[in-house]
């Protein structure tokens, strides 16, 4: 499939040509393109890396890395091969070897999602490297990747969306740009000429708080304090008997059940009604095996779920994908089971927008655990100082179920 090239913005053109003689920064060894989502940095970097490697080298090896091998193929390799076809450049993709041959150069494909992923790079001598979404890589992989690029004239291409203010990409690369010979290009959505004003506004509505600053403004800022400071005890709750009698009856809405499964940890079910705009959380089930001093089996939890839902088998059950045995038990009983989207950071961002826009309403008298957790759900300060962003893993099981619901079922346009 050919690639449909669009006009490049000034920032994209800088990224395309930074390595060429006369650019003023051609002596830099590392280029880092960071900033807002959908800002056009990835397309420009793929083409820049491709043209640079084919112009400057023949018969050399290169590293191409993504968060996972699948993400690399989807986000980088697919567009790159389409570009090659459009440019009339032949290539050979050796899938079994995780390698693409272009001319006399070989491009080796790596996933960087494991702590020991850097081991796969050992012994390699490379003329250059491309790292997609580098802020999600273990530091050890980035260090090993840079160390492997020992051929004279080698270059490192990094792109990413911002993370916390203490992330190593910010403190050890961006803040030391001159010392490292790093050329930084910061992108905003204005640098992507293909985005219409309506699409930009849609993305802007998709995030709030720290995630708006990171994903839309492209700032390296840290999440602190409450995970959901936008929660309002009045606006995000309701009492069933006090709703407007003219409103759509709950019985006429779609029904979901969000589940955070636990054996040693608490197990949570949330009974949810969806009118197309708002998730109405009607009631909760909360079993804490520690306080109850008894663990339940999958069969017992399945019995409890059936009773909780009034034996309704048409309700879609949204479950953590890692709960394999419980999902099998539910399917054997005729329940409709859907794997939840379980990306924590993205899920929190989605949930925050739903809360901020009052698209989540919780029954005030039937969800004591959820309403208790939402105020104690905070960012981990110790992790933040290490450049990591994650909530404190205490009293978060109802919050996990809410996140599964929102991230799995809330489209960008609902947000």
C-alpha positions in Angstrom: 0.0 0.0 0.0 1.4 3.4 -1.0 1.8 6.2 1.5 -0.1 9.4 0.9 2.4 12.2 1.8 0.9 15.5 3.0 2.6 18.9 3.1 5.1 19.1 5.9 5.1 21.8 8.6 8.1 23.9 9.4 8.8 21.8 12.5 8.5 18.5 10.5 10.8 19.8 7.9 13.4 20.6 10.5 13.1 17.0 11.8 13.4 15.7 8.2 16.6 17.6 7.4 18.4 18.1 10.7 21.2 15.6 9.7 21.9 17.2 6.4 25.0 19.4 5.9 24.2 23.0 6.3 21.3 22.5 8.8 23.3 24.0 11.6 22.8 21.0 13.8 24.2 18.3 11.7 27.0 17.6 14.2 24.5 16.6 16.9 24.4 12.9 17.6 20.9 12.5 19.1 17.6 14.0 17.9 14.6 14.0 20.3 11.1 14.9 19.0 8.7 15.2 21.9 5.4 16.9 22.5 1.7 16.6 22.1 -0.1 13.6 20.7 -1.1 13.8 17.0 1.5 16.5 16.4 3.1 14.9 13.3 6.4 14.0 14.9 6.3 10.2 14.2 5.8 10.4 10.4 8.5 13.0 10.0 10.9 11.0 12.2 10.3 7.7 10.3 11.1 9.4 7.0 14.1 11.3 8.4 15.6 8.1 9.8 14.9 6.2 6.6 16.5 8.8 4.3 19.4 9.4 6.7 20.4 5.8 7.0 20.1 5.1 3.2 22.0 8.3 2.3 24.8 7.9 4.7 25.4 4.1 5.0 25.5 0.9 3.0 26.0 -2.6 4.4 25.4 -1.5 8.0 23.0 -2.7 10.8 20.4 -0.5 12.5 18.3 -0.8 15.6 14.5 -0.1 15.5 12.7 -0.4 18.8 9.1 0.1 20.0 7.4 -0.4 23.4 6.5 -3.9 22.1 7.3 -5.6 18.9 3.6 -5.4 17.9 3.5 -1.6 18.6 6.7 -1.1 16.5 5.2 -3.0 13.5 1.9 -1.1 13.8 3.2 2.4 14.5 6.5 2.5 12.7 7.3 -0.4 10.4 3.9 -0.3 8.6 4.1 3.4 7.6 7.8 3.0 6.8 7.2 0.1 4.3 4.4 2.1 2.7 6.8 5.1 2.3 9.3 2.8 0.7 6.7 1.6 -1.8 5.7 5.1 -2.6 9.4 6.1 -3.1 10.0 3.0 -5.3 12.7 1.6 -2.9 12.8 -2.2 -2.7 12.9 -4.0 0.7 12.6 -7.5 2.1 10.9 -8.1 5.5 12.3 -11.3 7.1 9.6 -11.8 9.8 11.2 -14.8 11.3 14.4 -12.9 11.9 12.7 -9.7 13.0 14.7 -7.9 10.3 14.1 -5.7 7.3 16.6 -5.4 4.5 16.7 -2.2 2.5 19.4 -1.9 -0.1 22.4 -3.4 1.7 21.4 -2.2 5.1 19.7 -4.4 7.8 17.2 -3.0 10.3 16.6 -5.2 13.3 13.3 -4.9 15.2 13.1 -5.0 19.0 10.4 -4.7 21.7 11.6 -2.8 24.8 8.8 -3.7 27.2 10.8 -6.0 29.5 13.4 -5.1 32.1 15.8 -7.5 30.5 15.0 -6.4 26.9 18.4 -4.7 26.6 20.0 -8.2 26.7 18.9 -8.7 23.1 21.1 -5.8 22.0 24.3 -7.2 23.5 27.1 -7.9 21.0 25.5 -5.8 18.3 27.4 -3.0 16.4 25.0 -0.5 14.9 25.2 2.6 12.7 22.1 4.1 14.2 18.9 3.6 16.2 15.3 4.6 16.2 13.2 4.5 19.4 9.5 5.0 19.2 7.8 6.2 22.4 11.1 6.2 24.1 9.7 7.6 27.4 8.0 4.2 27.9 11.3 2.2 27.6 13.3 1.0 30.6 16.3 3.2 31.1 18.6 0.2 30.7 17.4 -0.4 27.1 18.0 3.2 26.1 21.5 3.1 27.5 22.3 -0.2 25.9 20.9 1.0 22.5 23.0 4.1 22.5 26.1 2.1 23.5 25.6 -0.3 20.6 25.8 2.6 18.1 29.5 2.7 17.8 30.0 3.1 14.0 31.5 6.4 13.0 28.8 8.9 12.1 26.1 7.0 13.9 22.9 8.8 15.0 20.1 8.2 17.6 16.5 9.1 16.7 14.1 9.3 19.7 10.5 10.3 19.9 8.0 10.3 22.7 5.1 12.0 24.4 5.9 13.8 27.7 5.8 12.1 31.0 6.5 13.3 34.5 8.9 16.2 35.4 11.3 13.7 37.0 11.3 11.2 34.1 14.9 10.3 33.0 14.2 11.5 29.5 13.6 14.9 30.9 16.3 15.1 33.5 19.0 13.1 31.8 18.5 14.0 28.2 16.4 17.2 27.6 18.0 19.0 30.5 21.5 18.0 29.4 20.9 18.5 25.7 24.0 20.7 25.0 26.3 18.4 27.0 25.0 15.3 25.2 25.0 16.8 21.7 21.2 16.4 21.6 18.9 18.3 19.2 15.5 18.7 20.7 12.4 19.5 18.7 9.2 20.2 20.7 6.0 19.6 18.8 2.4 20.8 19.2 -0.7 19.9 17.3 -0.2 23.1 15.2 2.8 21.3 13.7 0.5 18.7 12.1 -1.1 20.4 9.1 -3.4 17.5 8.5 -5.5 18.0 11.6 -8.7 20.1 11.2 -9.7 22.5 14.0 -12.6 20.2 14.9 -10.3 17.2 15.4 -7.9 19.3 17.5 -10.8 20.4 19.7 -12.0 16.8 20.0 -8.6 15.7 21.3 -8.4 18.7 23.6 -11.7 17.6 25.2 -10.4 14.1 25.6 -8.0 15.0 28.5 -8.1 17.0 31.7 -5.7 18.0 34.4 -2.1 16.7 34.2 -2.9 14.6 31.2 -4.1 17.7 29.3 -0.8 19.4 30.0 1.2 16.3 29.0 -0.8 15.1 25.9 -2.2 18.3 24.5 0.2 21.0 25.6 3.2 18.6 25.5 4.6 19.6 28.9 6.8 17.4 31.1 4.8 17.8 34.4 4.2 15.4 37.3 1.0 14.1 38.7 0.7 14.9 42.4 -1.9 14.5 45.2 -5.3 13.1 44.4 -5.6 11.1 41.2 -9.1 12.5 40.6 -9.2 16.0 42.1 -12.0 16.9 39.8 -14.4 14.5 41.7 -17.4 16.3 43.2 -19.5 14.6 45.8 -22.6 16.2 44.6 -22.2 16.4 40.8 -20.8 12.9 40.5 -23.4 11.1 42.6 -27.2 10.7 42.6 -30.0 9.1 44.6 -32.1 6.8 42.5 -35.5 7.9 43.9 -34.6 11.6 43.4 -34.0 11.5 39.6 -36.1 13.5 37.2 -39.2 11.4 36.6 -39.0 12.4 32.9 -35.5 11.0 32.5 -34.9 7.7 30.7 -35.8 4.8 33.0 -32.8 2.7 34.0 -34.5 -0.4 32.7 -34.3 1.0 29.2 -30.6 1.7 29.3 -27.7 -0.6 28.3 -26.3 -2.6 31.3 -22.7 -3.4 32.1 -20.9 -4.9 35.0 -17.3 -3.9 35.7 -15.3 -6.4 37.7 -12.0 -6.1 39.5 -11.2 -9.7 40.4 -9.3 -10.6 43.5 -8.8 -13.7 45.7 -6.3 -12.4 48.3 -7.2 -8.8 47.4 -10.8 -7.5 47.4 -13.1 -8.4 44.6 -15.5 -5.7 43.2 -18.5 -5.8 41.0 -20.1 -2.6 39.7 -23.7 -2.6 38.3 -23.7 0.1 35.6 -26.4 1.6 33.4 -25.5 3.6 30.3 -27.8 6.1 28.6 -25.3 6.9 25.9 -24.0 10.0 27.7 -23.5 9.0 31.3 -22.5 5.9 33.2 -24.9 5.4 36.2 -23.3 3.2 38.8 -26.2 1.7 40.6 -24.7 -0.5 43.2 -21.5 -2.4 44.2 -20.4 -5.8 45.4 -17.3 -5.7 47.6 -15.7 -8.8 49.1 -12.6 -8.3 51.2 -11.2 -11.8 52.0 -8.7 -10.3 54.5 -11.4 -8.6 56.7 -13.8 -11.5 56.1 -11.1 -14.0 56.9 -12.2 -16.3 54.0 -11.2 -16.5 50.4 -13.9 -17.4 47.8 -13.5 -19.7 44.8 -14.3 -18.7 41.2 -17.5 -20.7 41.5 -18.6 -18.8 44.6 -17.8 -15.4 43.0 -19.8 -16.5 39.9 -22.7 -17.4 42.1 -22.5 -14.0 43.8 -22.3 -12.2 40.4 -25.4 -14.1 39.2 -27.3 -13.0 42.3 -25.9 -9.5 42.1 -27.3 -9.1 38.6 -30.6 -10.9 39.2 -29.4 -13.8 36.9 -29.3 -11.5 33.9 -27.1 -13.2 31.4 -27.5 -10.4 28.8 -25.3 -8.0 30.8 -21.8 -7.6 29.4 -19.2 -8.3 32.1 -16.0 -6.2 31.8 -13.2 -8.1 33.5 -9.5 -7.6 34.0 -7.9 -9.7 31.2 -5.5 -11.4 33.6 -8.4 -13.0 35.5 -8.3 -16.1 33.2 -9.9 -18.7 35.5 -12.8 -16.4 36.6 -13.5 -15.5 33.0 -13.6 -19.2 32.0 -16.0 -19.9 34.9 -18.3 -17.0 33.8 -18.3 -18.1 30.1 -19.1 -21.7 31.2 -22.2 -20.3 32.8 -23.4 -18.3 29.8 -22.2 -14.8 30.8 -21.1 -12.4 28.1 -17.5 -11.6 29.0 -15.3 -8.7 27.6 -11.6 -8.2 28.4 -11.1 -4.7 29.9 -8.6 -2.3 28.4 -6.0 -2.4 31.2 -3.5 0.4 30.4 -3.3 2.1 33.7 -2.1 5.6 32.7 -4.3 5.9 29.6 -7.2 4.5 31.6 -6.8 7.0 34.4 -6.7 9.8 31.8 -10.0 8.6 30.3 -11.6 8.2 33.7 -10.5 11.7 34.7 -12.3 13.2 31.7 -15.5 11.2 32.4 -15.5 12.4 36.0 -14.7 16.0 35.0 -17.5 16.1 32.5 -19.9 14.4 35.0 -20.2 11.4 32.7 -19.9 9.2 35.8 -22.7 9.3 38.5 -22.6 7.0 41.5 -25.6 6.0 43.6 -24.9 7.7 46.9 -26.4 5.1 49.2 -25.3 1.9 47.6 -21.6 2.3 46.8 -19.8 2.9 50.1 -16.5 1.3 49.0 -16.2 3.2 45.8 -17.1 6.6 47.4 -14.6 5.9 50.1 -11.8 5.0 47.7 -12.2 8.0 45.3 -11.0 10.4 48.0 -8.0 8.3 49.1 -6.8 7.4 45.6 -3.6 9.3 45.3 -0.4 9.4 43.3 2.6 7.6 44.7 5.0 10.3 45.8 8.0 8.0 46.0 7.5 6.7 42.5 7.1 10.3 41.2 10.6 11.2 42.6 12.0 8.3 40.5 10.3 9.6 37.4 7.5 7.1 37.5 3.7 7.9 37.5 1.5 5.4 39.3 -1.2 5.5 42.0 -0.6 4.1 45.5 -1.7 0.5 45.4 -3.9 0.6 48.5 -7.7 0.7 48.6 -7.9 1.0 44.8 -10.1 -2.0 43.7 -13.3 -0.1 43.1 -11.2 2.5 41.3 -9.7 -0.2 39.1 -13.2 -1.4 38.2 -14.3 2.2 37.3 -11.1 2.6 35.2 -11.9 -0.7 33.3 -15.4 0.6 32.6 -14.4 4.0 31.3 -11.4 3.0 29.3 -13.2 0.1 27.7 -16.5 1.7 27.0 -16.0 5.5 26.8 -15.3 6.7 23.2 -13.3 9.9 22.7 -16.5 11.6 21.6 -18.4 10.7 24.8 -15.5 12.2 26.7 
